[in-house]
Amino acid sequence: MKGILFVISGPSGAGKGTILERVLKDRQNTEFSVSATTRAPRPGEVEGVHYFFITREEFQNRIESSSFLEWAHVHDEYYGTLRDWVRSRLDEGHDVVLDIDVQGALQIMEKAVDEVFIFIAAPSIDELHRRLTKRGTESGEKIMRRLEVARHELEHVSKYEYLIINDDLSLACEQLSAIMASEKCRTKRLEYNLI
């Protein structure tokens, strides 16, 4: 049986990465999709583990050859999910998790048959601002741009099947684990495999 594609979105600073790291370490047969990006690696990021770091020229070539399941231009950089990588994992029976922005998720929704869409949010914009500031990795101007993007992303929450408010990290992890293990997700996949 094919795996399930879980598409997870949410504003930068909502805690998606932390939640996914905790949940995925306890889930066998589930892989985190590695996206391609044109941005420079952050300290500690490893090629092929955190991202595939490619040039803008190579990214454009891959757009033209329809190599991406989805792609987006976010915060002056390009991000995309390699179609063949995801397809091969799903065909092998692995569940795949995509951590992508709303632009990319909307692209997949247009073509979706049986993906599961989950939105993770901070409890408020003020809390999101506090978390982004605490990171200490971006200028005040970039933080304000991220907050503007967050406000726009929140307008699309109703298009997702599930919403997790990350006010309590342990609870948010439990909620995501429950969604991913739910019979509803498995049943949905079985129904579409019969078509």
Secondary structure per residue as TSV (DSSP state, phi and psi in degrees):
chain	resnum	aa	ss	phi	psi
A	1	M	-	360.0	141.2
A	2	K	-	-66.7	155.9
A	3	G	-	-78.1	175.0
A	4	I	-	-105.6	139.4
A	5	L	E	-97.4	115.8
A	6	F	E	-100.0	119.4
A	7	V	E	-104.5	115.5
A	8	I	E	-117.7	128.5
A	9	S	E	-130.7	167.7
A	10	G	-	160.4	158.5
A	11	P	-	-61.1	150.5
A	12	S	T	-59.1	128.2
A	13	G	T	99.0	-3.6
A	14	A	S	-75.8	-17.3
A	15	G	S	100.4	16.2
A	16	K	H	-56.2	-47.7
A	17	G	H	-60.0	-45.3
A	18	T	H	-64.6	-44.7
A	19	I	H	-61.9	-48.2
A	20	L	H	-62.5	-41.1
A	21	E	H	-58.5	-44.4
A	22	R	H	-69.5	-42.8
A	23	V	H	-71.3	-43.0
A	24	L	H	-70.2	-25.8
A	25	K	T	-67.7	-20.9
A	26	D	T	-100.1	1.3
A	27	R	-	-110.8	113.9
A	28	Q	T	-80.1	154.5
A	29	N	T	65.1	24.2
A	30	T	E	-126.1	129.9
A	31	E	E	-118.2	144.6
A	32	F	E	-88.3	123.4
A	33	S	-	-68.7	134.5
A	34	V	-	-95.8	117.6
A	35	S	E	-85.1	157.9
A	36	A	E	-94.2	145.7
A	37	T	E	-148.5	155.4
A	38	T	S	-95.1	-5.0
A	39	R	S	-76.9	159.1
A	40	A	-	-73.3	149.3
A	41	P	-	-63.6	142.0
A	42	R	-	-84.6	161.5
A	43	P	T	-53.8	130.3
A	44	G	T	90.2	-12.4
A	45	E	-	-77.2	140.0
A	46	V	-	-117.0	133.8
A	47	E	B	-57.0	130.1
A	48	G	T	81.6	-9.2
A	49	V	T	-107.2	-53.4
A	50	H	T	-91.3	-42.9
A	51	Y	E	-153.7	163.7
A	52	F	E	-98.0	112.0
A	53	F	E	-89.5	115.7
A	54	I	-	-129.6	164.3
A	55	T	-	-77.3	163.1
A	56	R	H	-61.5	-38.8
A	57	E	H	-62.0	-45.4
A	58	E	H	-65.4	-38.1
A	59	F	H	-61.9	-46.3
A	60	Q	H	-59.7	-41.3
A	61	N	H	-61.9	-39.0
A	62	R	H	-71.9	-32.8
A	63	I	H	-61.4	-47.8
A	64	E	H	-63.3	-30.0
A	65	S	T	-93.4	10.6
A	66	S	T	55.4	40.0
A	67	S	-	-82.2	-9.4
A	68	F	E	-103.7	138.1
A	69	L	E	-69.0	-36.9
A	70	E	E	-156.9	157.2
A	71	W	E	-153.1	158.7
A	72	A	E	-151.9	156.2
A	73	H	E	-107.9	109.1
A	74	V	E	-132.0	130.4
A	75	H	T	50.4	45.4
A	76	D	T	69.0	12.9
A	77	E	E	-130.8	163.2
A	78	Y	E	-104.8	141.7
A	79	Y	E	-134.8	143.3
A	80	G	E	-157.5	156.6
A	81	T	E	-106.2	123.1
A	82	L	E	-72.8	115.9
A	83	R	H	-55.7	-49.2
A	84	D	H	-65.2	-35.9
A	85	W	H	-62.6	-47.9
A	86	V	H	-65.1	-47.2
A	87	R	H	-58.1	-43.3
A	88	S	H	-64.7	-40.1
A	89	R	H	-66.7	-44.1
A	90	L	H	-63.3	-42.1
A	91	D	H	-63.1	-29.0
A	92	E	T	-81.3	-1.9
A	93	G	T	93.5	6.9
A	94	H	-	-85.9	141.4
A	95	D	E	-76.1	145.8
A	96	V	E	-126.5	136.4
A	97	V	E	-111.0	125.6
A	98	L	E	-105.7	127.3
A	99	D	E	-105.8	94.6
A	100	I	-	-131.3	162.4
A	101	D	-	-77.5	172.4
A	102	V	H	-62.3	-37.8
A	103	Q	H	-54.5	-47.5
A	104	G	H	-67.7	-40.9
A	105	A	H	-62.1	-39.9
A	106	L	H	-63.2	-35.4
A	107	Q	H	-62.9	-43.0
A	108	I	H	-69.3	-37.8
A	109	M	H	-58.6	-34.6
A	110	E	H	-63.8	-29.5
A	111	K	H	-106.9	-0.9
A	112	A	-	-65.0	142.5
A	113	V	S	-118.3	-53.1
A	114	D	S	-140.5	23.2
A	115	E	-	-73.5	159.1
A	116	V	E	-114.1	122.5
A	117	F	E	-105.4	126.1
A	118	I	E	-130.2	130.3
A	119	F	E	-110.0	130.4
A	120	I	E	-114.1	126.2
A	121	A	E	-129.2	154.7
A	122	A	-	-76.3	161.1
A	123	P	S	-66.1	-21.3
A	124	S	-	-162.0	164.6
A	125	I	H	-65.2	-37.4
A	126	D	H	-61.1	-41.3
A	127	E	H	-68.3	-37.1
A	128	L	H	-61.8	-43.9
A	129	H	H	-60.5	-43.6
A	130	R	H	-61.9	-43.7
A	131	R	H	-65.6	-43.1
A	132	L	H	-64.8	-39.6
A	133	T	H	-66.4	-40.9
A	134	K	H	-63.1	-31.2
A	135	R	H	-55.8	-41.2
A	136	G	-	69.6	21.9
A	137	T	-	-104.5	-7.6
A	138	E	S	-136.9	156.6
A	139	S	-	-71.9	164.1
A	140	G	H	-58.4	-37.4
A	141	E	H	-64.4	-43.1
A	142	K	H	-66.9	-37.1
A	143	I	H	-62.5	-43.4
A	144	M	H	-63.5	-37.3
A	145	R	H	-64.9	-40.5
A	146	R	H	-63.7	-37.6
A	147	L	H	-67.3	-36.7
A	148	E	H	-64.0	-43.6
A	149	V	H	-61.2	-42.5
A	150	A	H	-58.5	-43.9
A	151	R	H	-60.2	-41.1
A	152	H	H	-65.9	-44.4
A	153	E	H	-61.4	-38.7
A	154	L	H	-63.2	-21.7
A	155	E	T	-67.0	-16.8
A	156	H	T	-104.5	6.8
A	157	V	G	-55.5	-38.1
A	158	S	G	-64.5	-14.9
A	159	K	G	-82.8	-11.2
A	160	Y	S	-91.1	151.9
A	161	E	S	-75.5	-32.3
A	162	Y	E	-132.9	147.1
A	163	L	E	-128.0	127.2
A	164	I	E	-117.1	123.3
A	165	I	E	-94.8	115.7
A	166	N	T	-86.3	75.6
A	167	D	T	-98.2	-28.3
A	168	D	S	-131.6	111.7
A	169	L	H	-58.3	-44.9
A	170	S	H	-62.1	-43.0
A	171	L	H	-65.8	-42.3
A	172	A	H	-60.5	-40.7
A	173	C	H	-64.3	-42.8
A	174	E	H	-61.2	-41.7
A	175	Q	H	-64.4	-44.7
A	176	L	H	-64.5	-42.8
A	177	S	H	-58.5	-43.6
A	178	A	H	-63.9	-41.6
A	179	I	H	-61.8	-47.8
A	180	M	H	-66.3	-27.7
A	181	A	H	-94.4	-3.3
A	182	S	-	-66.2	146.7
A	183	E	H	-63.7	-31.1
A	184	K	H	-58.1	-44.1
A	185	C	H	-65.1	-42.2
A	186	R	H	-67.1	-42.0
A	187	T	H	-64.6	-40.9
A	188	K	H	-59.0	-44.8
A	189	R	H	-63.0	-43.4
A	190	L	H	-62.5	-41.8
A	191	E	H	-60.2	-45.0
A	192	Y	H	-74.2	-26.5
A	193	N	H	-68.5	-23.9
A	194	L	T	-77.1	-18.3
A	195	I	-	-77.1	360.0
